[in-house]
Amino acid sequence: MANVGGFFKNVMSEMRKVSWPKRKELSKYTVIVLATVVAAAVFFAVVDLGISELFRWYLAL
């Protein structure tokens, strides 16, 4: 159990060394991530729609 306590002590020591983003940076990065997720969702929705339409067209032949 001494190793577990030492582990968490080391974790806390390392967490204090981390350079956390400021509020402005965090907001900017959040907007970038959300925009990327929305763009990827739209892209895959369009690809899915296209493939579905191709299958419908093929099956209607």
N, C-alpha and C positions, 0 to 999 in steps of 0.2 A: 504494500500500500504506500510505502514511502516513495516509490517511483511515480505513482499517480499524482501525489502532492507536488513532487518536483516538476512533473510535466506541466501541471497547471500554473505553477510559479513561473516556469520558462515561457509559457504562452502569454501570461500577463506582461512579462518583461518585454517580449517581442511586440505585443499590441501597443505598448507605450511608444515604441519606436516608429510606428506606422505614421506616414504623412497622410492624414485624412483630407479629402477635398473640402474646400470652403463651400458655403451655401450657394454662391453664384455658379461655381464649377459644377456642383452637384445638380443644380437645376438645368444647366446646359447639357450635361451628359444624359440626364433623364429625358429631355426633349429629343435628343439624338437617338436614344434607344427606342423610345416610343415611335418616332417617325420611321425608323428602320423596321420595326415589327409591323407597323401598319403597311408599309411598302411591300414587305415580304408577303403579308397576308393577301394583299390585293393581287400581287403577282401570281401566287399559287391559286387564288380563286379564278383568275383569268385562264391560267393553264388548265385547271380542272374543267372549267366550262368549255374550253376549246376541245379537250379530249373527249368530253361527254358528247358534244355535238358531232365530232367525227365518228364516234361509235354509233350514234343515232342515224347519221347519214349512211354509214356502211350497212347497218342492219336494215335500213329501208330499201336497199337496192333489190 
